[in-house]
């Protein structure tokens, strides 16, 4: 894959990633003690849905656009609210229920979803390798002492910023999959990170283009000896290696308590709403159980 996120912001993969990210932050916030978030591949943080890149693909219309097309049942709407509040905020709307797809102008990346979930004493570090993107991100968060932007290779950040002094928090790993061997780098990165910060929660996004690659990745995770490794999948149509991306997944290490219950409600609703053809589905399972 050749991945510049401006082409894909707000698509079905972002819906899954950011809805689950926001839920994890809600669950972390159930304890009063502060937490920290490390976002290793942060991007520019905010995306213009009228940009040439976004208009070229129109992918957001099949993602956040479909989410906003009609209300969800109340239990699902409640789970989506923290993420949709971040979307509302960047569009100058006070409440998610006032959002409308035909008035959507901007979409928040992971750093803004994180910022929306931070309390006064929580902290976050957003890491971005590309100098121009890092500068854009730093400008976006200027004046907010809770969030620090660092220009650095995201894989090196796992060594540089772990463990957290707060001793609790979330590491978001969202690599671009521009080079071969990204699944291997994820496995190696998780092993390194959990040795330094065993109690942290880790949220990793990945595409699903070929189920054989996914099976090898999961086998490699099992072989590491890691415990409490969850896999979440969302497909909007049949998975075909020769077709545009139609499925993605999340690997979650040490998921917070009750996330599984949230996913049981959330995933079927997202699969139904985002379906683009036969083969649409969503599920979660333990790759390595508790």
N, C-alpha and C positions, 0 to 999 in steps of 0.2 A: 504494500500500500504506500501511496505517496500522500502525506497527510498535512494539509494546512487547514486549521480548524475553521477559518472564516468561511470555507465552502460548506461546512457541515454543522455549524452552530445551531442548536435548537432542534436537531433531528431526533429520530427515535432513540439513538444511542445516548444522546444527552439527556433525554427524558428519563431513561432508566438510571443512568449514572447520578444525575443531580437529585432526583427524587429520593434515591436510597441514601446518598450523601447527606441530604437534609434530615432524613429520619435518624441516621446515626448520630448527628449532632444533637437532635432533640433528646435522644436516649442518654447521651453523655451528660447532658445538662440536668438530668434528674438528680445528680449528685451536686451538692453545693460547691465542692472544691473545684478550682479552675482546671481547665484542660488546655492542651495545645494541639494545633493542627500543622502538619507539614505537607505542602502540596508540591510534589517534586517536578512536575511538568505543567506549569501553571498557565502558559499562554499569555494572551494580552488582557484577559479578564472580562472584557465587554465587547460584544459583536453587533455590528450594524446589519440589520436584516434587509436593508435596502442597498447594501454594497453590491458591486458587480459580482463578487464571489458568491454571496448568498443568493442573488437573483439568478445566477447561472445554474445553480443546482435546484433551488427551491426546496431543499430538503426540510427546512424548518416547518413547511406547511404540512408535511406528513408526520411531524413530531409535536412540538408545542402547539402548532396550529390545530391539530386534531384534539389535543388535550382540552383546548379552550372552546372547541366547537359546541359542546353541550355539557351541562353539569353532570358530575358523578354522584352516585349515592353518598349520603352523608358520611358513612364510615370511611370510604375511600377519599372523599374530599378533605376530610380531616387529616388524613395521612399525607396528602399532597400539599396541604396549605403552607408548610414551612418553605418548600421549594418555590411554590407559586408566589409567595410573598416577596421573594428575591426578584422574581420576574416582574412583579408589579412595581417594585421600588425603582428599577432602572427605566421603567416606562412612565414614571410620574403618576402612578395610580396608587391610591392608599390601601386598597383591599383587593385580594385575588379575585373575588367574585365580580369585580368591576372590569376585569381584563376582557378584551375581545381580540380575536385573532386578526381581524381586519384593521385594528388600530395598533398592532404590535410593531414597534420600531427597533427595539434592541433586545438582545438576549444575554444574560449573565453567564460567564464561565464559572468554573469551580471556585476560583478565589472569591468572587462576589457571593456565591451561594454560601461559602464558608463564613464570610464576614457577616452575612445576615443572621447566622446562627450564634455568633460570638456574644458572650455577655461582657460586662465591664472588665473583669479580670482574666478572661480567656485571651489567648494569644495565638497567632498564626504566622507561619513563614511560607511565603510563596516563592518558589525557585523557578527560574526560567533561564535557559541557556542562551538564546538568541539576544544579542545586545539591544536591538531596536524594540523587540517585544518586551524585554525586561524594563526598559526605560518607559514604555507606554504603561506598563503595569504599575511601576513606581509612581508615575504621575496620577494614576487612578486612585491610589491609596495614600497620597500625600496628606499629612495631617491626622491620620488615624494611627495612633501609637500602638494599637493592638496588633497591627499587621505589618510585617517586615518583608520587603522584596529583596531577593538576592539573585544576582546573575551568576549562575553556576550550572554545571551538568547535574541533572536530577539524580543520577545514580550515585554521584559523589556526595550528594546531600544526605543520603542515608547514613553515611559515616560521619559527616560533619555535624549534623544536628540531632543525632540520637545518642543517648536517651534524652527524653524531655526532663527538665528539672521539676516539672509539675507531677511527673511519674504517672501521668495518664493522658490519653489523647488519641489522635487519629493521624495516620499517614495515608495520603492519597497519592497513588501512583497511576498516572495516565499517559503512558508512553505513546509516541506517534506512530509506531510500527512502520517506519520508513526504511528500516534495514532488516536484513535477515537476522535471525537469532534473538528476536525480542522476547519470545517466551522463555528462552534460556536465561536472558538477563533478568527477567522478572523472578524466576526461581532463585537465582544466585542472590539477587537483591533482597528477597524476603528472608533468605537464610542469614545473610549478613545483618539485616536490620533486627530480626528477632533475637539474635544473639546479643545485641546491644540493648534492645528494648523489648523484652519478652512479653510484657504486659500490655503493649500497645495494640490498638485495633488498626488493621491494614485493609484499605480498600483499593483494589487494582482493577482497572478497566482493560478489556481486550476485545478485539474483533473475533467473530467466528466465521471463517471462510471455508474451512474444511474440518469436519468432525474428527478426522484422523489426527490432525495437528492438536486439536483440543484434548483428545484422549492421551496423546503423548505428554502434553503439558500437565494434565492431572496426574498421570503416573509419576512424573518427575516430582510433583509436589508431595505425593504420598511417600516417595523414597527419601525425602529430606528429614522425616521424623517430626515435622510440624504437626501440631494438634489444632483442633477446632478450625478447620478450613472449610468454608462454605463456598459453593458455586451457585451463581444466579445467572439465568439465561433468558434472553428475550429475542424471539424471532418474529419478524413481521410478514415473512413469507418463506417459501422453501429455500433452504441453504444450497447455493450453487457456487462452486469456486470460480466459474466463468461469468458470474453475474455481479452487479454492484452489491455492496454490503447490505445484507438483509437480517443479520443477527449479530448480537454482541453478548458479552458476559461480564460478570464481576466476580473476582475472587476476594473473599472477605475472610481475613484471619482474625480470630478472637472477636467475632461479632458481639455487640452489646446484647444484654439480656432483653428478650422479647422482640428482637428484630425479626426473628422467624415468624412470629405471629403477624407482624405488620406486612411481611412479604406474602403471607397466605391470602391477605385481603387485596393487596396492591397489585400483585403480578397478573392475576386473571383479568382484572379491570384494564390494565395497560395493554395486555395482549389483544383483548377484544377491541379496544378503541383504536389501536395503532395498526391493526391488521391491514396488510396491503395485498394479500393473496393467499392461496392455499398454503398450509404449513405454518401459519402463525401460531405461536405458543409462548408461554413463559412458565418458568419453574425455578425451584431452588432445591439443592440437595447438599448433603455433607460429602465432600471429597475425602476428608479425614474427620471422623466424628470426635465428639468431646471426650 
